[in-house]
Amino acid sequence: MEGCPMKVVAGAALGTLVFGPVGGVVGGLLPPIWGRFRTRKVVETPIRVVLLLLLVELRSGLSVLAALIEVSGSVPDYVSLRTVARVARVSGLVSALPYADEGLRGVVAQLARAQRSGASLSDAVRRMLETELAAERTRRIARARTLPVRLMIPVTLLMLPGLVLLLYAPSLLSMFEDLTGVLR
């Protein structure tokens, strides 16, 4: 309860306003209880950040292994990247492939393939970054296209009744006033 006093006060005020004293008690107790049961999102390092840092390091003239070591130092929370960088330093990129997680496995495989074939590493990383950005853009566009469907229920339940009341209330009030005036 020590981390959310404003949430407790706001919950109690809203509960009292809507449901009276019992609602105030329930609204005051709900935020701390909800905070205990709510799962925290695990913040993962997006592969875009790793690719961008890797591209910067490669374009600055570092070798692929030195760039991997620098990037793993820049992103300390990414344990798999640190492990891959250590193994790659000792035994090569192909040997480090099994130690990579799912997001990093494709990057390490592409880097090993480019290193073996003699292709430009910075171009390979740039293409992977562009592919990742295009995939993210596609995901965001698909999510934006579903927005009208997801907003249909809140608009229908919350905004439409208020709009109807706002439009028809003056005429209904005048009609009831005229009816009651005639009956007096």
C-alpha positions in Angstrom: 0.0 0.0 0.0 3.0 2.3 0.4 3.5 2.7 -3.3 0.1 3.9 -4.4 -1.5 6.4 -1.9 -3.1 8.5 -4.7 -4.5 5.4 -6.3 -6.1 4.4 -3.0 -7.6 7.8 -2.5 -8.8 8.0 -6.1 -10.3 4.5 -5.9 -12.0 5.3 -2.6 -13.4 8.6 -3.9 -14.7 7.0 -7.1 -16.2 4.0 -5.2 -17.9 6.4 -2.7 -19.3 8.5 -5.6 -20.7 5.5 -7.5 -21.6 3.0 -4.8 -21.7 4.9 -1.5 -19.7 4.0 1.7 -19.3 0.3 0.8 -18.0 1.3 -2.6 -15.5 3.6 -1.0 -14.1 0.9 1.2 -13.9 -1.5 -1.8 -12.5 1.2 -4.0 -9.8 2.0 -1.4 -8.8 -1.6 -1.0 -8.8 -2.5 -4.7 -5.6 -0.7 -6.0 -3.2 -2.4 -3.6 -4.8 -5.8 -4.2 -4.8 -5.3 -7.9 -1.1 -4.3 -7.8 -0.2 -7.6 -6.2 -2.0 -9.8 -8.7 -1.1 -7.9 -11.8 1.8 -9.4 -13.7 4.6 -7.1 -14.7 5.7 -6.9 -18.3 9.2 -8.1 -18.9 11.0 -5.4 -20.9 13.0 -7.1 -23.5 15.7 -5.4 -25.5 14.3 -5.1 -29.0 16.5 -6.5 -31.7 16.3 -3.2 -33.5 18.4 -1.6 -30.8 21.0 -4.3 -31.1 21.0 -4.0 -34.9 21.3 -0.2 -34.8 24.2 -0.3 -32.4 25.9 -3.1 -34.4 25.5 -1.0 -37.6 27.1 2.0 -35.9 30.0 -0.1 -34.6 30.6 -1.8 -37.9 30.5 1.5 -39.8 33.0 3.0 -37.4 35.5 0.4 -38.6 35.4 -2.3 -35.9 35.5 -6.0 -36.8 32.3 -8.0 -36.3 33.6 -9.6 -33.1 34.8 -6.3 -31.7 31.4 -4.8 -32.6 29.5 -7.6 -30.9 31.6 -7.1 -27.8 31.0 -3.4 -27.8 27.2 -3.8 -28.3 27.0 -6.4 -25.6 28.7 -3.9 -23.2 26.2 -1.2 -24.3 23.2 -3.5 -23.7 24.0 -5.1 -20.3 20.6 -6.6 -19.7 20.7 -8.8 -22.9 22.4 -11.9 -21.4 22.2 -13.9 -24.6 24.1 -11.2 -26.5 26.8 -11.2 -23.9 27.1 -14.9 -24.1 27.2 -14.9 -27.9 29.9 -12.2 -27.9 32.1 -14.2 -25.5 31.7 -17.5 -27.4 32.2 -15.8 -30.7 35.4 -14.1 -29.5 36.9 -17.5 -28.5 35.6 -19.9 -31.2 33.8 -17.9 -33.9 30.3 -16.8 -34.9 29.2 -20.2 -36.1 30.1 -21.7 -32.7 28.2 -19.0 -31.0 24.9 -19.7 -32.9 23.5 -22.3 -30.4 23.9 -19.8 -27.5 21.7 -17.1 -29.2 18.1 -16.7 -28.3 15.4 -16.7 -30.9 15.6 -13.0 -31.7 19.3 -13.0 -31.9 19.8 -16.3 -33.8 18.9 -14.9 -37.2 21.3 -11.9 -36.7 24.2 -14.1 -35.7 23.5 -16.5 -38.6 23.4 -13.6 -41.1 26.6 -12.2 -39.7 28.4 -15.5 -39.9 27.2 -16.0 -43.4 28.3 -12.5 -44.5 31.7 -13.0 -42.8 32.3 -16.4 -44.5 31.2 -15.1 -47.9 33.1 -11.8 -47.7 30.0 -9.7 -48.1 29.8 -6.3 -46.5 28.8 -6.7 -42.9 27.4 -3.2 -42.6 25.1 -3.8 -45.6 23.9 -7.1 -44.2 23.1 -5.4 -40.8 21.4 -2.5 -42.6 19.2 -4.9 -44.6 18.3 -6.8 -41.4 17.4 -3.5 -39.7 15.3 -2.4 -42.6 13.5 -5.7 -42.6 12.8 -5.4 -38.9 11.5 -1.9 -39.3 9.3 -2.9 -42.1 7.9 -5.8 -40.1 7.2 -3.4 -37.2 5.5 -0.9 -39.5 3.3 -3.7 -40.9 2.3 -4.8 -37.3 1.4 -1.2 -36.4 -0.6 -0.7 -39.5 -2.5 -3.9 -38.9 -3.2 -2.8 -35.3 -4.4 0.6 -36.5 -6.8 -1.0 -39.0 -8.5 -2.9 -36.1 -8.9 0.3 -34.1 -12.5 1.0 -35.2 -13.6 -2.5 -34.3 -11.9 -2.2 -30.9 -13.5 1.2 -30.2 -17.0 0.2 -31.1 -18.0 -1.1 -27.7 -16.6 1.8 -25.6 -18.2 4.3 -28.0 -21.5 2.5 -28.0 -21.6 2.0 -24.2 -20.0 5.3 -23.0 -20.4 8.0 -25.5 -23.6 7.2 -27.4 -25.9 7.3 -24.3 -24.6 10.7 -23.4 -25.0 12.0 -26.9 -28.6 10.8 -27.1 -29.3 12.3 -23.7 -27.8 15.6 -24.8 -29.8 15.7 -28.0 -33.2 14.6 -26.7 -33.2 15.9 -23.1 -34.2 19.5 -23.9 -37.2 18.4 -26.0 -38.2 15.8 -23.5 -38.0 18.2 -20.6 -40.1 20.8 -22.5 -42.6 18.1 -23.4 -43.0 17.0 -19.8 -43.2 20.5 -18.7 -46.0 21.2 -21.2 -47.8 18.0 -20.1 -47.6 18.7 -16.4 -48.6 22.3 -16.9 -51.8 21.2 -18.6 -52.7 18.8 -15.8 -52.4 21.5 -13.0 
